[in-house]
Amino acid sequence: MNNAQGTIMVVNAAAATADNLKELIEFMDAPEVRVATPAKWREVAEETRVEAVFLGPDLADDDVRQLLTGIGDLDPSIPIVMLDPEAQS
């Protein structure tokens, strides 16, 4: 299934943080926003056309490396925004 408009994907280990970020992105009148955990991101990516990915601040280093590799393999032109855990205050 391919969404013509595209999707912004938020990947984070903590559901509450991911949902807060999703609400912020939706507030900015973005296209569809989907939330996924590091283990489930590929399922979301297979259901829609991913336009951008936001990586949450509480991901483990190994998760970040695997996500960067996997997303790059999917489409190296997808913009990835990595959120800084120090900026959460």
C-alpha positions in Angstrom: 0.0 0.0 0.0 1.4 3.4 -0.9 0.1 6.7 0.4 0.4 9.3 -2.3 0.7 12.2 0.2 3.4 10.5 2.2 4.0 10.0 5.8 6.3 11.4 8.5 7.5 8.7 10.8 8.4 9.2 14.5 10.6 6.4 15.9 11.1 6.3 19.6 11.4 3.7 22.4 9.1 5.6 24.8 5.5 5.7 23.5 4.6 8.9 25.5 7.5 10.8 24.0 6.7 9.6 20.5 3.0 10.6 20.8 4.0 14.1 22.1 6.3 14.6 19.1 3.5 13.3 16.7 1.1 15.8 18.1 3.6 18.6 17.6 4.3 17.6 14.0 0.5 17.3 13.3 0.0 20.8 14.9 2.3 22.2 12.1 -0.2 20.8 9.6 2.1 18.1 8.4 0.9 15.1 6.3 0.1 11.9 8.0 2.3 11.2 11.0 2.9 7.6 12.2 4.6 6.4 15.4 6.8 3.3 15.5 9.2 1.6 17.9 12.7 0.7 16.7 11.6 -2.9 16.3 8.5 -2.0 14.2 9.6 0.9 12.0 9.9 -1.3 8.9 6.3 -2.3 9.1 5.2 1.3 9.0 7.6 2.0 6.1 6.2 -0.8 4.1 2.6 0.5 4.4 3.2 4.0 3.2 5.7 6.4 1.4 7.9 7.8 4.1 8.8 11.5 3.5 10.8 12.1 6.7 11.8 10.3 9.9 12.2 11.8 13.4 14.3 9.7 15.7 13.4 10.2 19.3 15.8 11.3 22.0 15.7 8.1 24.1 16.9 5.6 21.5 19.9 3.5 22.3 23.0 4.0 20.2 22.6 0.5 18.6 19.0 1.4 17.7 20.1 4.6 16.1 22.8 2.9 14.0 20.5 0.2 12.9 17.8 2.7 12.0 20.2 4.9 10.0 21.4 1.9 8.1 17.9 0.5 7.5 16.3 3.8 6.5 19.3 4.5 4.2 18.8 1.1 2.6 15.1 1.9 2.1 15.7 5.3 0.5 18.9 7.3 1.0 17.1 10.5 0.2 14.7 10.4 3.2 15.5 13.2 5.6 16.3 12.0 9.2 16.0 14.4 12.1 17.7 13.2 15.3 16.4 14.7 18.4 19.0 15.6 21.1 18.2 14.0 24.6 19.9 17.1 26.2 17.2 19.4 24.7 14.3 17.7 26.4 13.9 20.2 29.2 
